[in-house]
Amino acid sequence: MTEENKKLWQSVLSEIELSISKANFNMWFKDTFINKQEEGTIFVGVPNVFVKDWLINKYHKNILKSLRSFGEHIHAVEYLVIKPEGKRELPKENTNESHSELPLQDFYINKEDNLNSKYTFDNFVVGPFNELAYAAAQAIIKRTAIYNPLFIYGGTGHGKTHLVQAVGNHVKNSGQGKKIYYLTSEKFTLDLMNSIQGGTANQFKEKYRRYDLLIVDDIQFFAGKQKTEEEFFHLFNSFYDNNKQIIFSSDKHPNFIVGLEDRLKSRLNSGMIVEIPKPDLESRIQIFKTKSRMLGFSLSAEIIEYLASSVEGNIRELEGVLNSIICQSKLKGRDLTITEIKDLIKNNLKPKKNSSIKEVIKTIAEFYGITEEEIYEKTRKKTVVKPRQVVMYILREDFDVSYPTIGEKLGGKDHTTVMHSCEKIKEDIKTDSSLIRELSQIRSMLT
């Protein structure tokens, strides 16, 4: 660790230490360090996968916010499971843990196709919340291009990447000899920019057109990148015309990706579009059962039901809670009681309605591509009226905020105006399927 990285991380830790308990700080931040910095991304070294998952699920926003306060060039944080400098693993024969290590899967990523071998259908948990997406994925591995493209969208941690890579790994291991490639939209953009600067645009085109299955993750980041969208539009047409399968993932429906060209939206809408929402109760029970079994860890039915009803987050958050329980069990050398588990997670549960009014307004404004200030303005522009009505409706229906309070917070509007807006949205959702999808997306972003 360089002296610069050491000082930066020490500053971050000093700030975080003030906002959490000493016990949590010692448990989750001990032996963490900055491994390296690359193009605005900070790579934080952590001692094990438990700490990695917990930092991602619980403290990521705080870490990123603190890092940005010390360096405006910093825009992302990644976590690497490695030992800090000066530390080393004890030989197995000198420890008592050689037979109690968790059977965690290999995180190896193949450099030729970018597929992660841990993402398979065998360890993909299917429940009511994702069964349609799973069925669509199964259909295209049985019959190529039956849905082309397959577009899967949903919030962070809902299992999109796992599912699309599971398709890639299945086709790869099927013996069909097909060429598969997985990448993020950011990687595609970077490759394109490098090819333009290096005068190798033709090689770039040839590189991507030789694949039989192309999987593009987080396609929402294409928005606003005109040259990238243009090049990808032509690549898409080439795949489609040659009956080659394309799979996309995104955090939202293509129609709601602000800044994406209409012709590309049209192409994305031409196949099968499936949402993976947040796991429902039945699915959360299944996730806890399956994940604990995969890790060789036993949980009673009582504990699983308690966890599933108490932790209403995404799959990553569920896994983070499970990892914390396993970690504590290993430290204590025994199974935790239900009381201990309740004490362990009660301070880490996300309140069901923890978003502030300002956060709701910010989220909805960003969703519709307008500024927060416009929500408060006295204007009848259609581009603002609808988002403002949605804000009022969500605050009333989802957060039980009173009509007068909503009116006061949105620039001193009369409570009858708020009531009218809420009733307007209630009536519109009876006939407007697009509005229903928009509300679903917004709710997903807020949770």
MOWO-V88969 format. One record per pair of residues at least 12 apart in sequence whose ideal C-beta (glycine too) atoms are under 6 Angstrom apart, sorted by the first residue. I is the first residue (numbers start at 1). J is the second residue. If there is no record, write none. Layout:
I	J
I	J
//
This chain:
1	33
1	85
5	34
8	70
9	33
9	34
11	70
12	66
12	67
15	66
16	62
28	51
28	54
31	47
31	84
32	44
32	46
33	45
33	84
35	80
40	73
40	74
40	75
41	76
41	78
42	67
42	74
42	77
43	78
43	80
44	79
45	80
45	82
45	84
46	79
46	81
49	81
49	104
50	323
50	327
52	79
52	81
53	320
53	323
54	320
55	79
57	316
57	317
57	320
63	77
64	77
102	295
103	296
105	118
113	180
113	181
114	182
114	183
115	165
115	168
115	169
115	182
116	165
119	162
119	165
119	166
120	166
120	169
121	166
123	294
124	162
124	166
125	286
125	287
125	290
127	283
127	286
128	280
128	282
128	283
129	277
129	279
129	280
129	283
130	276
132	274
133	152
133	274
133	276
136	150
136	272
136	274
137	163
137	167
141	167
141	170
144	245
145	243
145	245
147	271
147	272
148	245
148	271
149	246
149	248
149	271
150	247
150	271
150	272
151	248
151	268
151	273
152	249
152	274
153	250
153	252
153	253
153	275
154	275
154	276
155	444
157	314
157	315
157	316
158	276
158	314
159	276
159	315
160	249
160	276
161	217
164	215
164	247
164	249
165	182
168	180
168	182
168	215
171	213
178	212
178	213
179	211
179	212
180	213
181	211
181	214
182	215
184	217
184	218
185	216
185	218
185	219
185	221
185	222
186	221
189	225
189	228
192	228
192	231
208	235
209	238
212	244
213	245
214	246
215	247
216	248
217	249
219	248
219	250
220	250
220	251
220	257
223	257
223	259
223	260
224	259
229	261
229	264
233	264
236	267
252	441
253	437
254	268
254	269
256	441
258	369
281	308
284	308
285	304
285	308
287	318
288	304
288	307
288	308
291	322
297	326
303	338
303	341
313	350
321	345
353	399
355	446
357	409
360	394
360	395
361	375
361	391
363	445
363	446
364	387
364	390
364	391
364	442
367	442
368	387
370	387
375	388
376	411
389	421
389	424
389	425
392	406
392	418
392	421
392	422
393	422
393	425
396	422
403	415
403	418
403	419
406	418
//
